[in-house]
Amino acid sequence: MLSISDFSDMCHLSPQALRFYHAEGLLVPAEVDERTGYRSYDFTQVERAMLVTLLRDAGMSVKQVRQVLDEPDRAVALLTGHRDEVEQQQRAQNEAIEAALSVFAAQPAPELRHAPAVTVVSALVHGTPPGRDAQEWAEAEAMIDAAIERLVAAVTDAGAEVIGHPWRMLDLKTPEDGMGPFWIVTVPVDGPPVQELPDGLEVREEPARDEWSIFIPGRNTMAKFSTMVLRMIDASPDVNTARIRQEVHPDGVRSSAPLFEGEGGVRLAE
């Protein structure tokens, strides 16, 4: 028998770690003195200690380690699944780091610019989730992205050429009627389509306008959307935040809002 001290030295696990693994049922001592609580280990338990250490070093939780040890036939599949999850988390973390570096380096701020007149085709996206949490926001983003893809395909099939980046805009005039917010997706084109468009699509002339615009790096989130609105308001009392349109690019989101003209919308800052 090995004392907890000797077993600790042999396995490179602290006595505190051995007590924790005992409590969790991962590495139960061969004997425990009922009177003193003194733990003793068998030499054959060194292999299990090694496996526990390997799995914990791989980032597995106690629950995951227990599952691998209890189901050795599934160990490879469980470890492969864990590796894929870790890689996905690492990619997401790397993207977040790059976005944070970009934000702090660029210090995004609204700038006033002129947008020329353009012909556009728009479609209404019905019933997206309100984005009250990250999952709902992601679902809404996916629905909007899919609607833009369908719109681009319909416009192209109708013989028009998309000449700029698609955008989306929250439709504040559409009743929510329990179905969630409505969005309008829009693509700029080189002129009216030569063929008839499917029902539900609208062709209109977007007039030239002066607008405030801000580019925030990284993926679109509710927090970034709210930050963008606040920076727009801080930039000018005349920006119409009820008509913000967003272009989602691979490296970030450009949001633009025209100057307030008193036609619909609400002035959010004085």
C-alpha atoms as one frame of an Amber mdcrd trajectory, in Angstrom:
protein
   0.000   0.000   0.000   1.065   3.557  -0.719   0.378   6.471   1.580  -1.402
   9.470   0.116   1.894  11.328   0.269   3.791   8.627  -1.648   0.974   8.209
  -4.149   0.878  11.981  -4.604   4.597  12.085  -5.388   4.367   9.140  -7.761
   1.418  10.509  -9.741   2.308  14.199  -9.547  -1.091  14.911  -8.005  -1.358
  17.002  -4.874  -3.015  15.491  -1.786  -5.757  18.115  -2.206  -6.387  16.891
  -5.757  -6.491  13.265  -4.596  -9.031  14.153  -1.896 -11.124  15.985  -4.506
 -11.030  13.041  -6.934 -11.958  10.728  -4.074 -14.977  12.891  -3.241 -15.987
  12.911  -6.922 -15.594   9.151  -7.251 -12.888   9.368  -9.900 -10.018   7.930
  -7.878 -11.198   6.117  -4.754  -8.432   4.977  -2.376  -7.903   1.239  -1.991
  -8.396   1.637   1.752  -9.616   4.350   4.093  -9.016   4.044   7.843 -12.461
   4.452   9.418 -10.969   5.878  12.605  -8.428   8.333  11.197  -9.707   8.804
   7.630  -6.206   8.009   6.443  -6.183   7.128   2.739  -4.044   4.378   1.204
  -3.612   3.557  -2.476  -2.640   0.459  -4.402   0.144   0.581  -6.970  -2.282
  -0.646  -9.625  -4.221   2.629  -9.256  -1.356   4.588 -10.808  -2.751   3.929
 -14.299  -6.180   5.330 -13.392  -4.498   8.361 -11.833  -2.582   8.864 -15.077
  -5.800   8.666 -17.132  -7.586  11.133 -14.860  -4.665  13.542 -15.204  -4.573
  13.170 -18.980  -8.286  13.829 -19.335  -8.263  16.777 -16.950  -5.256  18.261
 -18.754  -7.295  17.915 -21.955  -9.836  20.290 -20.441 -12.510  17.762 -19.623
 -14.879  18.382 -16.749 -15.158  15.887 -13.893 -18.433  14.684 -15.406 -16.782
  14.105 -18.788 -13.804  12.335 -17.226 -16.147  10.025 -15.332 -18.030   9.213
 -18.533 -14.824   8.354 -20.419 -13.574   6.137 -17.600 -16.946   4.438 -17.138
 -17.401   3.843 -20.888 -13.960   2.875 -22.225 -15.469   1.578 -25.470 -16.653
   5.121 -26.246 -13.498   6.852 -25.046 -12.177   7.684 -28.523 -15.543   9.031
 -29.688 -15.986  11.084 -26.517 -12.484  12.534 -26.794 -12.970  13.322 -30.488
 -16.214  15.134 -29.696 -14.515  17.060 -26.895 -11.653  18.029 -29.217 -14.096
  19.354 -31.816 -15.909  21.374 -29.153 -12.633  22.816 -27.835 -11.550  23.773
 -31.357 -14.881  25.481 -31.981 -14.589  27.384 -28.714 -11.020  28.341 -29.568
 -12.068  29.678 -32.964 -14.837  31.709 -31.359 -12.415  33.012 -28.734  -9.846
  33.950 -31.383 -12.529  35.825 -33.330 -13.558  37.640 -30.169  -9.947  38.570
 -29.428  -9.454  39.920 -32.957 -12.713  41.874 -32.709 -11.668  43.328 -29.342
  -8.256  44.305 -30.730  -9.926  45.962 -33.718 -12.410  47.876 -31.580  -9.768
  49.204 -29.188  -7.351  49.983 -32.011  -9.887  51.720 -34.252 -12.044  53.391
 -31.572 -15.116  53.296 -33.873 -16.923  56.611 -34.119 -19.720  57.822 -36.397
 -18.745  59.853 -39.446 -20.956  62.016 -41.629 -21.016  60.956 -45.268 -23.139
  61.320 -48.409 -25.004  58.347 -49.876 -26.049  58.702 -53.551 -29.494  57.855
 -54.893 -29.942  54.225 -55.908 -32.619  51.795 -57.087 -33.304  49.086 -54.515
 -35.389  45.946 -54.115 -36.733  45.101 -50.652 -38.505  42.246 -48.900 -40.108
  41.897 -45.486 -38.765  39.278 -43.068 -41.629  38.078 -40.889 -41.528  37.057
 -37.262 -37.891  36.993 -36.217 -37.186  36.328 -32.523 -36.864  39.564 -30.515
 -33.233  38.856 -29.606 -33.709  38.855 -25.847 -30.740  36.537 -25.427 -27.798
  35.299 -27.491 -29.710  32.315 -28.883 -32.667  34.418 -30.041 -30.338  36.994
 -31.541 -28.480  34.263 -33.468 -31.785  32.816 -34.723 -32.908  36.238 -35.929
 -29.564  36.827 -37.654 -29.846  33.465 -39.424 -33.386  34.252 -40.634 -32.309
  37.668 -41.930 -29.234  36.255 -43.685 -31.381  33.576 -45.352 -33.887  36.228
 -46.479 -31.071  38.287 -48.033 -29.805  35.221 -49.918 -33.317  34.586 -51.298
 -33.687  38.248 -52.246 -30.365  38.350 -54.094 -31.293  35.164 -55.963 -34.729
  36.558 -56.926 -33.279  39.864 -58.122 -30.602  38.105 -60.170 -33.154  35.721
 -61.695 -35.254  38.771 -62.678 -32.371  40.153 -64.719 -31.065  42.870 -62.386
 -27.492  43.243 -61.153 -26.753  43.771 -57.483 -24.289  46.681 -57.345 -23.676
  47.149 -53.635 -23.805  45.405 -50.287 -27.227  44.209 -49.058 -28.579  45.771
 -45.885 -31.263  45.178 -43.279 -33.453  47.606 -41.369 -35.835  47.097 -38.455
 -39.414  47.789 -39.618 -40.868  49.848 -36.777 -44.210  50.416 -38.553 -45.193
  46.752 -38.791 -47.353  45.444 -35.900 -45.555  42.708 -34.028 -48.850  40.870
 -33.198 -46.991  38.338 -31.079 -44.857  37.135 -33.990 -41.673  38.953 -33.110
 -40.023  41.942 -34.850 -40.137  42.413 -38.607 -37.095  43.372 -40.646 -36.760
  44.774 -44.154 -33.913  43.383 -46.241 -32.732  45.422 -49.215 -30.331  45.090
 -52.141 -29.170  47.986 -54.364 -29.434  47.236 -58.096 -28.308  48.815 -61.364
 -31.907  49.584 -62.346 -35.406  48.060 -62.239 -35.417  44.299 -62.984 -36.279
  43.468 -66.604 -38.533  40.599 -65.494 -41.383  40.471 -63.004 -40.344  39.909
 -59.423 -42.023  37.413 -57.093 -44.864  38.677 -54.917 -43.808  40.461 -51.770
 -40.790  42.229 -53.272 -40.792  46.002 -53.692 -38.781  48.118 -56.129 -38.219
  51.754 -55.175 -35.829  54.641 -55.579 -33.732  55.340 -52.503 -33.049  59.118
 -52.557 -29.636  60.657 -52.037 -29.042  61.556 -48.406 -26.523  62.651 -45.841
 -26.109  60.062 -43.115 -24.077  59.174 -40.065 -22.195  55.910 -40.450 -20.149
  53.770 -38.076 -18.245  50.502 -38.594 -17.884  48.197 -35.584 -15.568  45.174
 -36.067 -16.635  41.627 -35.289 -19.920  39.785 -35.476 -23.215  41.518 -34.869
 -24.604  41.308 -31.321 -27.340  43.023 -29.356 -24.709  44.796 -27.234 -22.943
  46.115 -30.345 -26.271  47.172 -31.849 -27.134  49.107 -28.681 -23.653  50.634
 -28.529 -23.995  51.731 -32.125 -27.340  53.439 -31.402 -25.875  55.282 -28.416
 -22.882  56.494 -30.439 -25.194  57.654 -33.209 -27.217  59.682 -30.726 -24.064
  61.152 -29.196 -22.798  62.121 -32.642 -25.761  64.317 -33.588 -29.205  65.356
 -32.319 -30.412  65.208 -35.930 -29.716  61.546 -36.673 -32.856  59.499 -37.310
 -32.138  56.307 -35.376 -35.525  54.897 -36.384 -34.108  54.396 -39.893 -30.797
  52.711 -39.132 -29.706  50.291 -41.821 -26.985  47.710 -41.327 -24.558  46.059
 -43.705 -23.075  42.885 -42.233 -19.563  42.296 -43.601 -17.215  39.360 -42.832
 -15.081  41.578 -40.590 -17.758  43.705 -38.956 -20.999  45.655 -39.288 -21.499
  49.075 -40.873 -24.540  50.905 -39.539 -25.869  54.068 -41.173 -28.718  56.427
 -40.297 -29.969  59.492 -42.232 -30.397  62.924 -40.752 -33.799  63.468 -39.179
 -36.343  64.894 -41.600 -39.534  64.663 -39.553 -41.024  61.983 -41.801 -41.956
  59.078 -39.580 -39.506  57.810 -37.032 -38.790  59.429 -33.726 -36.084  61.863
 -32.752 -34.301  60.024 -29.964 -31.991  62.815 -28.878 -32.374  66.562 -28.470
